[in-house]
Amino acid sequence: MKPKLLLSALLLLAANAWAQTEVRLAVHGSFALPKEVLAGFEQVHDAKVTVIKAGSGNEMLNKLVLSKAKPIADAVYGLDNANIGKAQQSGILAAKQPASQPLKAAMPAILAVDYGYVALNYDKQWFAKHKLPLPKSLQDLTKPQYQNLLVTPNPATSSPGLAFLLANIGGMGEEGAFQWWEAMRANGVKVAKSWSDAYYTDFSRNGGAYPLMVGYSTSPAAEVFYGKGQYSEPPIGNLFLKGGVFRQVEGAAVLAGAKQPELAAKLVQWLQSPQVQQALPTEMWVYPAVKETKLPKVFDFAPVPASSDSPSREDINAKQKQWVGRWMKTVLR
């Protein structure tokens, strides 16, 4: 191609790229999709998706509430069934949301995208080495032999931390849950800011001092997947204890005041598309919410618990702030 023609072609491509409509998607820090999947949406809709990572799930929600007058995004992914009530009450969601696909797990007001289970993970090698039996109940963790063994994300800043607290209240009752946390504080529970801090810094599997952590039921499958053939069985396991399992459903929504509401609605619906739903399990280690989505083989190591615990939705909406405040006074005082 002649230099002038080449220059013209490059300028035309640049002009087309410049002309693409930008749609902004706010997400929590764990959001991940293959570049080619995201590019597929951009090509079909001649748009540029700007992904805005806004911290943990609760941090993201707080940022959206604080910026409500001038929204930082057009759509959001990562609100869950623990904080959706606050999102609705704050007025950050558009009054009209797009239609949803048939689902295995639903969300009020917005489109469900995925779901998972917050539960306790344990380091198999640590427990075998120390010849310590696994706890059979949350109450066991308050005993001297389990002192200084559990790390949990802070429910004020972490969505799995909040989910675990809600499971405690759902399974043990409000007073029983906070009595348990009082005992856990005395027994040396460690509080991390986020799941990432707990897993990568404090969990004994990664060189930390704590062989028990509040995590996800899919974590054993993730260990096998990233082990690239190193493991035939996961090196970590799940403990599905009464009052210690929460079914967390995550969703997406168009935000009130979106600059591109129509494109944002298409983006939200796209998160329920087959391309995204099939990518979710081994990208974000969650179960896809849309019916008939096939799971990868490695999810054989991600068992679904027989039951989970949660307060009523009405109590979550009315008392969540009070519960988190009480937890902080009980555990962090």
C-alpha positions as a printed NumPy array, in Angstrom:
array([[  0.   ,   0.   ,   0.   ],
       [  1.296,   3.479,  -0.872],
       [  2.266,   5.688,   2.073],
       [ -0.567,   8.166,   1.441],
       [ -3.158,   5.4  ,   1.167],
       [ -1.77 ,   3.736,   4.286],
       [ -1.958,   7.006,   6.195],
       [ -5.541,   7.559,   5.027],
       [ -6.536,   4.053,   6.111],
       [ -4.962,   4.551,   9.527],
       [ -6.705,   7.887,   9.957],
       [-10.025,   6.297,   8.965],
       [ -9.555,   3.506,  11.497],
       [ -8.666,   6.025,  14.168],
       [-11.723,   8.107,  13.313],
       [-13.983,   5.048,  13.511],
       [-12.501,   4.061,  16.858],
       [-12.987,   7.608,  18.095],
       [-16.608,   7.524,  16.948],
       [-17.434,   4.413,  18.952],
       [-19.889,   5.033,  21.753],
       [-18.439,   4.451,  25.199],
       [-20.44 ,   2.497,  27.764],
       [-19.055,   2.302,  31.297],
       [-19.418,  -0.78 ,  33.485],
       [-18.645,  -0.558,  37.208],
       [-17.493,  -3.893,  38.645],
       [-15.992,  -5.277,  41.834],
       [-12.341,  -6.231,  41.983],
       [-12.951,  -9.923,  41.206],
       [-14.524,  -9.253,  37.803],
       [-12.736, -11.055,  34.985],
       [-13.694, -12.087,  31.449],
       [-11.541, -13.112,  28.467],
       [-10.65 , -10.16 ,  26.257],
       [-12.176, -11.851,  23.226],
       [-15.533, -12.191,  24.985],
       [-15.619,  -8.488,  25.829],
       [-14.447,  -7.647,  22.303],
       [-17.391,  -9.62 ,  20.93 ],
       [-19.861,  -7.23 ,  22.544],
       [-17.904,  -4.218,  21.313],
       [-17.889,  -5.49 ,  17.728],
       [-21.586,  -6.334,  17.628],
       [-22.642,  -2.983,  19.087],
       [-19.841,  -0.809,  17.657],
       [-19.083,   0.329,  21.177],
       [-16.214,   0.697,  23.588],
       [-16.734,  -0.919,  26.999],
       [-14.831,   0.822,  29.762],
       [-14.572,  -1.432,  32.808],
       [-14.28 ,   0.49 ,  36.067],
       [-12.975,  -1.643,  38.937],
       [-14.295,  -0.085,  42.11 ],
       [-12.952,  -2.279,  44.915],
       [-14.805,  -5.009,  46.788],
       [-18.548,  -5.446,  46.355],
       [-19.468,  -3.185,  49.255],
       [-16.811,  -0.6  ,  48.388],
       [-18.191,  -0.483,  44.848],
       [-21.721,   0.065,  46.11 ],
       [-20.579,   2.857,  48.422],
       [-18.812,   4.592,  45.522],
       [-21.935,   4.339,  43.371],
       [-24.058,   5.825,  46.146],
       [-21.625,   8.692,  46.744],
       [-21.462,   9.49 ,  43.003],
       [-25.214,   9.155,  42.398],
       [-25.605,  12.794,  41.306],
       [-22.939,  12.276,  38.642],
       [-22.714,   8.514,  38.033],
       [-19.271,   7.059,  37.4  ],
       [-20.761,   4.327,  35.202],
       [-23.737,   3.463,  33.016],
       [-24.204,  -0.057,  34.37 ],
       [-22.999,  -2.104,  37.298],
       [-22.095,  -5.754,  37.773],
       [-21.512,  -7.339,  41.175],
       [-24.375,  -6.177,  43.375],
       [-25.544,  -9.188,  45.36 ],
       [-28.47 , -10.408,  47.418],
       [-26.819,  -9.062,  50.565],
       [-26.487,  -5.441,  49.393],
       [-29.22 ,  -5.117,  46.747],
       [-31.578,  -3.656,  49.354],
       [-29.173,  -0.799,  50.037],
       [-28.771,  -0.251,  46.293],
       [-32.548,  -0.019,  45.843],
       [-33.018,   2.279,  48.826],
       [-30.241,   4.611,  47.68 ],
       [-31.867,   5.233,  44.291],
       [-28.827,   4.337,  42.176],
       [-30.734,   1.863,  39.956],
       [-32.664,   2.844,  36.837],
       [-36.415,   2.401,  37.244],
       [-36.594,   0.187,  34.16 ],
       [-34.299,  -2.803,  33.76 ],
       [-34.002,  -5.071,  30.686],
       [-35.677,  -8.477,  30.39 ],
       [-33.915, -11.487,  31.888],
       [-33.148, -14.972,  30.609],
       [-34.632, -17.981,  32.493],
       [-32.601, -18.414,  35.659],
       [-31.461, -20.934,  38.252],
       [-30.882, -18.113,  40.745],
       [-32.787, -14.832,  40.77 ],
       [-32.243, -11.332,  42.135],
       [-34.826,  -8.73 ,  43.126],
       [-34.951,  -5.666,  40.847],
       [-31.939,  -6.55 ,  38.666],
       [-30.676,  -9.33 ,  36.365],
       [-28.929, -12.254,  38.07 ],
       [-25.633, -13.205,  36.421],
       [-24.075, -15.817,  38.707],
       [-24.265, -17.382,  42.143],
       [-21.989, -19.108,  44.611],
       [-21.677, -20.232,  48.208],
       [-19.668, -18.495,  50.887],
       [-18.342, -21.118,  53.297],
       [-15.269, -22.06 ,  55.305],
       [-12.227, -23.357,  53.415],
       [ -9.516, -25.369,  55.158],
       [ -5.917, -26.321,  54.366],
       [ -5.866, -30.139,  54.21 ],
       [ -2.103, -30.451,  54.622],
       [ -2.042, -28.218,  57.707],
       [ -4.749, -30.213,  59.493],
       [ -3.09 , -33.517,  58.602],
       [  0.316, -32.308,  59.79 ],
       [ -1.053, -31.062,  63.104],
       [ -3.334, -34.087,  63.578],
       [ -6.187, -31.766,  64.468],
       [ -9.717, -32.977,  63.695],
       [-11.82 , -30.719,  61.54 ],
       [-14.404, -28.664,  63.424],
       [-17.885, -30.139,  63.17 ],
       [-19.692, -26.938,  64.104],
       [-19.043, -23.221,  64.352],
       [-19.109, -23.626,  68.131],
       [-16.092, -25.929,  67.88 ],
       [-14.088, -22.963,  66.592],
       [-14.43 , -21.237,  69.947],
       [-12.536, -24.071,  71.687],
       [ -8.87 , -23.651,  72.733],
       [ -7.531, -26.155,  70.167],
       [ -8.816, -23.898,  67.357],
       [ -7.365, -20.685,  68.747],
       [ -5.792, -18.35 ,  66.161],
       [ -6.816, -20.55 ,  63.209],
       [ -9.548, -18.569,  61.39 ],
       [ -9.242, -15.514,  59.148],
       [-12.346, -13.727,  57.872],
       [-12.844, -10.752,  55.556],
       [-14.388,  -7.706,  57.224],
       [-18.165,  -7.549,  56.52 ],
       [-17.956,  -3.758,  56.361],
       [-15.676,  -3.885,  53.313],
       [-16.062,  -7.377,  51.854],
       [-19.108,  -9.025,  50.269],
       [-18.095, -12.579,  51.331],
       [-17.413, -11.226,  54.817],
       [-20.905,  -9.743,  54.936],
       [-22.412, -12.917,  53.465],
       [-20.78 , -15.013,  56.195],
       [-22.136, -12.714,  58.903],
       [-25.626, -13.023,  57.404],
       [-25.284, -16.816,  57.392],
       [-24.297, -16.683,  61.069],
       [-27.374, -14.639,  61.947],
       [-29.61 , -16.825,  59.785],
       [-28.308, -20.032,  61.336],
       [-27.784, -19.037,  64.969],
       [-30.133, -16.101,  65.439],
       [-28.953, -12.551,  66.009],
       [-28.007, -12.922,  69.669],
       [-26.461, -16.34 ,  69.145],
       [-24.373, -15.04 ,  66.235],
       [-22.931, -12.121,  68.177],
       [-22.228, -14.289,  71.198],
       [-20.301, -16.562,  68.845],
       [-18.334, -13.61 ,  67.454],
       [-17.546, -12.448,  70.992],
       [-16.109, -15.897,  71.692],
       [-14.236, -15.9  ,  68.374],
       [-12.659, -12.56 ,  69.182],
       [-11.399, -14.05 ,  72.443],
       [-10.159, -17.092,  70.502],
       [ -8.014, -15.088,  68.104],
       [-10.003, -14.649,  64.886],
       [ -8.055, -12.569,  62.333],
       [ -9.89 ,  -9.916,  60.323],
       [ -8.72 ,  -9.074,  56.791],
       [ -9.97 ,  -6.211,  54.645],
       [-10.94 ,  -8.441,  51.71 ],
       [-11.138, -12.039,  50.526],
       [ -7.951, -11.457,  48.504],
       [ -6.055, -10.32 ,  51.588],
       [ -7.315, -13.311,  53.557],
       [ -6.472, -15.813,  50.814],
       [ -3.19 , -14.504,  49.441],
       [ -1.683, -13.181,  52.682],
       [ -3.206, -14.929,  55.708],
       [ -4.278, -18.398,  54.514],
       [ -1.701, -21.087,  55.343],
       [ -1.903, -22.491,  51.796],
       [ -0.158, -19.325,  50.659],
       [  2.336, -18.98 ,  53.483],
       [  0.083, -17.345,  56.076],
       [ -0.646, -18.493,  59.615],
       [ -4.346, -19.365,  59.32 ],
       [ -5.489, -22.784,  58.023],
       [ -9.178, -21.809,  58.059],
       [-10.696, -18.931,  56.122],
       [-14.045, -17.584,  55.046],
       [-14.052, -18.274,  51.321],
       [-16.039, -19.956,  48.577],
       [-17.24 , -23.475,  47.826],
       [-15.588, -23.226,  44.401],
       [-12.1  , -22.573,  45.803],
       [-11.094, -26.285,  45.766],
       [-11.929, -26.457,  42.046],
       [ -9.889, -23.315,  41.415],
       [ -6.874, -24.851,  43.159],
       [ -7.045, -27.903,  40.884],
       [ -7.527, -25.76 ,  37.767],
       [ -4.582, -23.461,  38.444],
       [ -2.47 , -26.395,  39.595],
       [ -2.249, -27.433,  35.906],
       [ -2.121, -31.163,  36.579],
       [ -0.343, -30.922,  39.935],
       [ -3.392, -32.116,  41.871],
       [ -5.731, -35.039,  41.369],
       [ -7.557, -33.896,  44.509],
       [ -7.854, -30.325,  45.803],
       [ -5.361, -29.315,  48.507],
       [ -8.111, -27.377,  50.276],
       [-11.575, -28.461,  51.327],
       [-14.937, -26.984,  52.275],
       [-16.679, -27.035,  55.631],
       [-20.432, -26.707,  55.207],
       [-21.347, -25.968,  58.818],
       [-24.718, -24.851,  60.154],
       [-24.753, -21.055,  60.204],
       [-21.627, -20.884,  58.06 ],
       [-22.94 , -21.16 ,  54.486],
       [-24.545, -18.343,  52.488],
       [-25.9  , -18.546,  48.938],
       [-24.63 , -15.389,  47.25 ],
       [-26.284, -14.284,  44.007],
       [-24.675, -11.52 ,  41.93 ],
       [-26.39 ,  -9.412,  39.321],
       [-26.136,  -6.506,  36.903],
       [-28.235,  -3.4  ,  36.362],
       [-28.538,  -0.166,  34.449],
       [-27.764,   2.789,  36.702],
       [-30.005,   5.801,  37.155],
       [-28.595,   8.757,  35.245],
       [-26.686,   6.583,  32.772],
       [-25.284,   8.531,  29.817],
       [-25.977,   5.566,  27.531],
       [-29.044,   3.827,  29.007],
       [-29.959,   1.818,  25.883],
       [-26.432,   0.531,  25.368],
       [-26.126,  -0.101,  29.102],
       [-29.266,  -2.268,  28.946],
       [-27.735,  -4.307,  26.121],
       [-24.534,  -4.681,  28.126],
       [-26.459,  -5.928,  31.162],
       [-28.338,  -8.46 ,  29.018],
       [-25.06 ,  -9.533,  27.413],
       [-23.805, -10.635,  30.837],
       [-26.488, -13.349,  30.612],
       [-25.398, -14.392,  27.103],
       [-24.023, -17.908,  26.471],
       [-20.543, -16.526,  25.787],
       [-20.346, -14.829,  29.174],
       [-22.167, -17.533,  31.136],
       [-19.826, -20.249,  29.829],
       [-16.766, -18.142,  30.669],
       [-17.807, -17.307,  34.226],
       [-16.982, -20.6  ,  36.014],
       [-13.253, -20.648,  35.313],
       [-12.823, -16.855,  35.22 ],
       [-14.615, -15.824,  38.415],
       [-15.231, -19.244,  40.005],
       [-18.983, -18.876,  40.285],
       [-21.934, -20.889,  39.028],
       [-23.678, -19.337,  35.984],
       [-27.188, -18.14 ,  36.794],
       [-28.78 , -18.802,  33.403],
       [-30.479, -22.181,  33.04 ],
       [-28.965, -24.9  ,  30.838],
       [-25.424, -23.473,  31.033],
       [-22.991, -26.383,  31.108],
       [-20.34 , -26.456,  33.82 ],
       [-16.703, -27.391,  33.132],
       [-15.421, -30.759,  34.392],
       [-13.289, -29.129,  37.091],
       [-16.511, -28.067,  38.833],
       [-16.798, -31.672,  39.989],
       [-14.545, -30.319,  42.767],
       [-17.   , -27.494,  43.524],
       [-19.802, -29.272,  45.376],
       [-23.036, -27.457,  46.086],
       [-23.915, -27.519,  49.803],
       [-27.147, -29.219,  50.8  ],
       [-28.341, -26.132,  52.661],
       [-27.484, -22.544,  53.462],
       [-28.649, -19.949,  55.98 ],
       [-29.831, -16.378,  55.665],
       [-32.022, -13.897,  57.515],
       [-35.184, -12.804,  55.732],
       [-34.831, -10.25 ,  52.959],
       [-36.863,  -7.799,  55.043],
       [-34.472,  -8.145,  57.972],
       [-31.42 ,  -7.846,  55.723],
       [-32.757,  -4.595,  54.261],
       [-33.818,  -3.173,  57.63 ],
       [-30.986,  -4.332,  59.896],
       [-27.855,  -4.849,  57.798],
       [-26.236,  -1.543,  58.757],
       [-27.018,  -2.191,  62.427],
       [-25.595,  -5.719,  62.226],
       [-22.351,  -4.586,  60.602],
       [-21.96 ,  -1.838,  63.194],
       [-22.552,  -4.303,  65.994],
       [-20.062,  -6.738,  64.465],
       [-17.393,  -4.026,  64.359],
       [-17.998,  -3.101,  67.981],
       [-17.921,  -6.759,  69.002],
       [-14.875,  -7.909,  67.014],
       [-12.762,  -4.817,  66.351],
       [-13.242,  -2.87 ,  69.578]])
